[in-house]
Amino acid sequence: MDHWHLLTKHGRVLVCIARDPRMRLRDIAETVEITERSAYAIVGELAAAGYIVKKRDGRRNRYVIQGHLPVPDLGRSSLTIGEALEMFLPAQPRGA
C-alpha cells in the first residue's frame, strides 16, 4: 500500500474542524492534503447535510460541529459524530 487513509476526506475535514473550529479552508486543505476547492466543497456538503454550522467570527468563519447527529452509513448504530470524533482527538486534561 503506497498511501491510504482510514477516514474519508469528509471525516478528515471534520477532525480538522474539531481540533480548531476557526481553521481556515486553506489550512484544512493543507492538513487533509486536498485542494482548497475540494475543502470548500466538502465544508459546504457537511454544512448542507447539517453536520456543521458556519458562523461568522469577525473576518473569519467558525465552524460548530453538530456532535449529536448520528454517523451516516453505519446502519442501525447509535454512534454520534461527537462520539466518533472523540476517538480521533487527544484526551482533554481535566479542568481544561
C-alpha positions in Angstrom: 0.0 0.0 0.0 1.5 3.3 -1.1 -0.7 5.8 0.6 -4.1 5.3 2.2 -6.3 6.9 4.9 -8.5 5.3 7.5 -11.1 8.1 7.2 -12.7 9.7 4.2 -11.9 13.2 3.2 -15.1 14.3 4.9 -14.1 12.6 8.1 -10.6 14.1 8.0 -12.1 17.6 7.5 -14.4 17.0 10.5 -11.4 16.0 12.6 -9.6 19.3 11.5 -12.6 21.3 12.4 -12.9 19.6 15.8 -9.3 20.4 16.6 -9.6 24.0 15.6 -13.1 25.4 14.8 -11.5 28.6 13.4 -9.2 26.8 10.9 -9.2 28.5 7.5 -10.1 26.5 4.4 -6.6 26.9 3.2 -5.2 25.2 6.3 -7.9 22.5 6.2 -6.8 21.8 2.6 -3.2 21.6 3.5 -3.7 19.4 6.5 -6.0 16.9 4.6 -3.8 17.1 1.5 -6.6 18.3 -0.8 -7.1 21.4 -2.9 -8.7 24.5 -1.4 -11.6 24.0 -3.9 -12.1 20.5 -2.5 -12.0 21.7 1.1 -14.6 24.4 0.2 -16.9 21.8 -1.4 -16.5 19.3 1.5 -17.3 22.0 4.1 -20.3 23.1 2.0 -21.5 19.5 1.8 -21.1 19.0 5.6 -23.0 22.2 6.3 -25.8 21.3 3.8 -26.1 17.9 5.5 -26.4 19.7 8.9 -23.2 18.2 10.4 -21.5 21.6 10.8 -22.9 25.1 11.2 -20.8 28.0 9.8 -20.8 31.1 12.0 -19.1 34.4 11.2 -16.4 35.3 13.8 -15.0 38.7 12.8 -13.4 38.3 9.4 -13.3 34.5 9.6 -15.7 31.6 9.8 -16.0 29.5 12.9 -17.5 26.0 12.5 -19.7 24.3 15.0 -19.9 20.5 14.7 -23.3 19.1 15.5 -22.0 16.2 17.6 -25.4 14.9 18.5 -26.1 13.7 14.9 -25.6 10.0 14.0 -22.6 8.9 12.0 -24.0 8.3 8.5 -23.8 4.8 6.8 -23.5 2.8 10.0 -26.9 1.2 9.7 -28.6 0.9 13.0 -25.6 2.1 15.1 -26.3 4.8 17.6 -22.8 6.2 17.4 -22.9 10.0 17.1 -20.5 12.3 15.2 -19.3 13.6 18.6 -18.5 10.1 19.9 -16.7 9.2 16.7 -14.6 12.3 16.8 -13.5 11.6 20.3 -11.7 8.5 19.0 -9.5 10.7 16.8 -8.8 13.6 19.2 -6.4 13.6 22.1 -8.0 13.4 25.5 -8.5 16.8 27.2 -6.8 17.1 30.5 -9.1 17.5 33.4 -10.1 21.1 34.1 -9.3 22.2 30.5 
